[in-house]
Amino acid sequence: MSSEVLVSTNGLTKRFGDQISVDHVDLQIKQGQIFGFLGPNGAGKTTTIRMLLGLMKPTEGDVQIFGKSFDNNRIDILRRVGALVEAPSYYRNLTGYENLKLSSEILGVSKQRIDEVLEIVRLTEAAHRQVKQYSLGMKQRLGIALALLGSPELLILDEPTNGLDPSGIHEIRQLIKRLPQDFGITVLISSHNLAEIEMVATHVGIIQSGKLKFHGTLEGLRGDNKPIVEIKVNNLAKAKEFLAQQKLHAEVKDDMLFIEDVKEPVSSINKKLVINGFEVSHVVSKVQTLEEIFLDLTGREGAL
Ligand SMILES: Nc1ncnc2c1ncn2[C@@H]1O[C@H](COP(=O)(O)OP(=O)(O)OP(=O)(O)O)[C@@H](O)[C@H]1O
């Protein structure tokens, strides 16, 4: 797979008055990736996406798409990008096909391409029904079909599954997964839902209060995940002191001791404590779930 960088931001920043909504964000998205842009509501995802699409000017920093900036290359860039940002508006009394046809005339793309995009989003059968009869999930897929009409190399989807039921979410997920492999399309998808991103993304960026908290692969996110040992013991302060003598740094929280980055087995820690007269009622080694890591990174404000 080629490693061409399609999206690159450098110190990307947006201020609205005193408020900093996007705070020095450095993003890189390479060809073939499904990049999950994750963050709780209000984290700065849409503002970032608007700047990536040239819809909003950064206060500071810059954006390069396909290695070009918007200054002299706006049309060139936008010709190669498809986007679905916020709920698309349609002619409700026209069919899905007719809506696509209107856009295809503006873009100057062939009728054959309409059939292709309908096939990709699995709306071929419903193509000749009026949009007002479509479910929300079908409308979102029609929005993706519209974004795909111009055969983009990069597809940007801002919270495409918002408001959809589980089967609608499933359809969108299946559709997105196929795009890089089957059609060579690189995808940026934003969401506040970790579980959803975990199922489709190859790479993730986690944003909170405008700051990028993590940028890398899902494995990398899990890889940061070291076991934590939890201990319940009769005399917390003394046990903490004793463990420090054993070169184990424990934190006291909620009537328990927590030790991070432990190299020795929990059974050996337990034994040391018991031999030295401590009454241990609970000792366990835990690995954080991806959800816990996400919640830690986003200050436990993430709506999951
Ligand atoms: N045009 C604007 N004027 C003032 N503040 C804005 C504007 N657009 C966004 N903001 C603020 O910037 C912050 C980030 O908003 P943004 O919409 O980018 O977040 P988000 O991560 O996309 O969240 P959501 O999932 O709720 O859309 C919010 O506090 C929002 O109120």
The ligand as an SDF file (V2000), in Angstrom:
LIG
                    3D

 31 33  0  0  0  0  0  0  0  0999 V2000
  -19.0950   29.3800   14.4010 N   0  0  0  0  0  0  0  0  0  0  0  0
  -18.8050   29.2260   15.7080 C   0  0  0  0  0  0  0  0  0  0  0  0
  -18.7980   30.2720   16.5580 N   0  0  0  0  0  0  0  0  0  0  0  0
  -18.4820   30.1150   17.8530 C   0  0  0  0  0  0  0  0  0  0  0  0
  -18.1580   28.9310   18.4250 N   0  0  0  0  0  0  0  0  0  0  0  0
  -18.1460   27.8560   17.6340 C   0  0  0  0  0  0  0  0  0  0  0  0
  -18.4600   27.9240   16.2250 C   0  0  0  0  0  0  0  0  0  0  0  0
  -18.3610   26.6900   15.7020 N   0  0  0  0  0  0  0  0  0  0  0  0
  -18.0000   25.8710   16.7220 C   0  0  0  0  0  0  0  0  0  0  0  0
  -17.8750   26.5510   17.8620 N   0  0  0  0  0  0  0  0  0  0  0  0
  -17.4710   26.0040   19.1750 C   0  0  0  0  0  0  0  0  0  0  0  0
  -16.3010   25.2550   19.0120 O   0  0  0  0  0  0  0  0  0  0  0  0
  -16.3130   24.0970   19.8390 C   0  0  0  0  0  0  0  0  0  0  0  0
  -16.0840   22.8640   18.9940 C   0  0  0  0  0  0  0  0  0  0  0  0
  -17.2340   22.6230   18.2190 O   0  0  0  0  0  0  0  0  0  0  0  0
  -17.3270   21.4990   17.0960 P   0  0  0  0  0  0  0  0  0  0  0  0
  -18.6720   21.6080   16.4560 O   0  0  0  0  0  0  0  0  0  0  0  0
  -16.1420   21.5650   16.2350 O   0  0  0  0  0  0  0  0  0  0  0  0
  -17.2390   20.1860   17.9750 O   0  0  0  0  0  0  0  0  0  0  0  0
  -17.5560   18.7040   17.5770 P   0  0  0  0  0  0  0  0  0  0  0  0
  -16.4440   17.8970   18.1410 O   0  0  0  0  0  0  0  0  0  0  0  0
  -17.8180   18.5900   16.1360 O   0  0  0  0  0  0  0  0  0  0  0  0
  -18.8450   18.4100   18.4000 O   0  0  0  0  0  0  0  0  0  0  0  0
  -20.2730   17.8560   17.9350 P   0  0  0  0  0  0  0  0  0  0  0  0
  -20.1180   16.4000   17.9020 O   0  0  0  0  0  0  0  0  0  0  0  0
  -21.1450   18.3270   19.0590 O   0  0  0  0  0  0  0  0  0  0  0  0
  -20.5700   18.4920   16.6210 O   0  0  0  0  0  0  0  0  0  0  0  0
  -17.6370   24.1040   20.5590 C   0  0  0  0  0  0  0  0  0  0  0  0
  -17.4510   24.6180   21.8480 O   0  0  0  0  0  0  0  0  0  0  0  0
  -18.4980   25.0310   19.7270 C   0  0  0  0  0  0  0  0  0  0  0  0
  -19.4420   25.6710   20.5240 O   0  0  0  0  0  0  0  0  0  0  0  0
  1  2  1  0
  2  3  1  0
  2  7  2  0
  3  4  2  0
  4  5  1  0
  5  6  2  0
  6  7  1  0
  6 10  1  0
  7  8  1  0
  8  9  2  0
  9 10  1  0
 10 11  1  0
 11 12  1  0
 11 30  1  0
 12 13  1  0
 13 14  1  0
 13 28  1  0
 14 15  1  0
 15 16  1  0
 16 17  2  0
 16 18  1  0
 16 19  1  0
 19 20  1  0
 20 21  2  0
 20 22  1  0
 20 23  1  0
 23 24  1  0
 24 25  2  0
 24 26  1  0
 24 27  1  0
 28 29  1  0
 28 30  1  0
 30 31  1  0
M  END
$$$$
